[in-house]
Amino acid sequence: MRNCSNCGAAIPAGVRFCGYCGAESRKFVVQVGGLSSRTVARIVVWVIVGLGVAALAAFLIYRAMEGSEAQGTIDTFRAMAGTVTP
């Protein structure tokens, strides 16, 4: 089911014009679980950006710990992962 972006009315699939306000179908917004396709796209973009920021933060923390007193902890984690034998 689509909704008209002009008046918000529910429009059945295959209809070219809104029966309530007459807007063309290219202005209709596809609904996904009650959310418009634009809203879903924005959510996806923010999730991807958030994951990228989290990955960058984890990398920067790892790099900061690499040259500090925490080197023993990093070596322990590497040994647990099997990349380095203690």
Sine and cosine of phi, psi and omega as CSV:
sin_phi,cos_phi,sin_psi,cos_psi,sin_omega,cos_omega
0.00,0.00,0.67,-0.74,0.02,-1.00
-0.93,-0.37,0.33,-0.94,0.08,-1.00
-0.85,-0.52,0.60,-0.80,0.04,-1.00
-0.96,0.28,0.77,-0.64,0.00,-1.00
-0.97,0.25,-0.26,0.97,0.00,-1.00
-0.99,0.12,-0.74,0.68,-0.07,-1.00
-0.87,-0.49,-0.21,0.98,0.04,-1.00
0.99,0.10,0.06,1.00,-0.03,-1.00
-0.94,0.34,0.54,-0.84,0.05,-1.00
-0.96,0.27,0.77,-0.64,-0.05,-1.00
-0.85,-0.53,0.79,-0.61,0.03,-1.00
-0.92,0.40,0.42,-0.91,0.03,-1.00
-0.90,0.44,0.56,-0.83,0.05,-1.00
1.00,0.04,-0.08,1.00,0.00,-1.00
-1.00,-0.01,0.74,-0.67,-0.08,-1.00
-0.99,0.10,-0.54,0.84,-0.04,-1.00
-0.83,-0.56,0.52,-0.85,0.08,-1.00
-0.93,0.37,0.77,-0.64,0.00,-1.00
-0.97,0.26,-0.15,0.99,-0.05,-1.00
-0.98,-0.18,-0.69,0.72,-0.05,-1.00
-0.87,-0.50,-0.20,0.98,0.05,-1.00
1.00,0.06,0.12,0.99,0.01,-1.00
-0.91,0.42,0.52,-0.85,0.02,-1.00
-0.95,0.32,0.41,-0.91,-0.08,-1.00
-0.92,0.40,-0.40,0.92,0.00,-1.00
-0.91,0.40,-0.25,0.97,0.03,-1.00
-1.00,-0.06,0.00,1.00,0.00,-1.00
-0.97,0.25,0.50,-0.86,-0.02,-1.00
-0.92,-0.39,0.80,-0.61,0.01,-1.00
-0.96,0.28,0.70,-0.71,0.01,-1.00
-0.99,-0.15,0.74,-0.67,0.05,-1.00
-0.83,-0.56,0.96,-0.28,0.00,-1.00
0.85,0.53,0.57,0.82,0.00,-1.00
1.00,0.04,-0.08,1.00,0.01,-1.00
-0.94,-0.33,0.55,-0.83,0.04,-1.00
-0.96,0.30,0.34,-0.94,0.00,-1.00
-0.89,0.47,-0.54,0.84,0.04,-1.00
-0.91,0.40,-0.66,0.75,0.01,-1.00
-0.91,0.43,-0.68,0.73,0.03,-1.00
-0.88,0.47,-0.68,0.73,0.01,-1.00
-0.89,0.46,-0.65,0.76,0.02,-1.00
-0.90,0.43,-0.66,0.76,0.02,-1.00
-0.88,0.47,-0.71,0.71,-0.01,-1.00
-0.88,0.48,-0.69,0.72,0.00,-1.00
-0.88,0.47,-0.71,0.71,-0.02,-1.00
-0.92,0.39,-0.57,0.82,0.06,-1.00
-0.91,0.42,-0.69,0.72,0.01,-1.00
-0.90,0.44,-0.68,0.73,0.03,-1.00
-0.89,0.46,-0.68,0.73,0.01,-1.00
-0.88,0.48,-0.68,0.74,0.04,-1.00
-0.91,0.42,-0.62,0.79,0.05,-1.00
-0.90,0.43,-0.67,0.74,0.03,-1.00
-0.90,0.43,-0.67,0.74,0.02,-1.00
-0.89,0.45,-0.66,0.75,0.02,-1.00
-0.91,0.42,-0.65,0.76,0.03,-1.00
-0.90,0.43,-0.68,0.74,0.02,-1.00
-0.89,0.46,-0.69,0.73,0.02,-1.00
-0.89,0.46,-0.66,0.75,0.03,-1.00
-0.90,0.44,-0.70,0.71,-0.01,-1.00
-0.91,0.41,-0.62,0.79,0.06,-1.00
-0.91,0.42,-0.68,0.74,0.04,-1.00
-0.86,0.51,-0.72,0.69,-0.01,-1.00
-0.91,0.42,-0.59,0.81,0.00,-1.00
-0.93,0.36,-0.58,0.81,-0.02,-1.00
-0.98,0.22,-0.39,0.92,-0.10,-0.99
-0.87,0.49,-0.58,0.81,-0.05,-1.00
-0.97,-0.23,0.25,0.97,-0.08,-1.00
-0.93,-0.36,-0.21,-0.98,0.03,-1.00
-0.90,0.43,-0.32,0.95,-0.06,-1.00
-0.98,0.20,0.13,0.99,-0.01,-1.00
-0.83,0.55,-0.60,0.80,0.03,-1.00
-0.88,0.48,-0.62,0.78,0.04,-1.00
-0.91,0.40,-0.67,0.74,0.02,-1.00
-0.90,0.44,-0.69,0.72,0.03,-1.00
-0.88,0.48,-0.61,0.79,0.04,-1.00
-0.89,0.46,-0.72,0.70,0.02,-1.00
-0.90,0.44,-0.65,0.76,0.03,-1.00
-0.90,0.44,-0.64,0.77,0.02,-1.00
-0.91,0.42,-0.64,0.77,0.03,-1.00
-0.91,0.42,-0.55,0.84,0.01,-1.00
-0.99,0.17,-0.20,0.98,0.03,-1.00
1.00,0.05,0.19,0.98,-0.02,-1.00
-1.00,0.07,-0.43,0.90,-0.01,-1.00
-0.66,-0.75,0.71,-0.71,0.07,-1.00
-1.00,-0.01,0.71,-0.70,-0.06,-1.00
-0.94,0.34,0.00,0.00,0.00,0.00
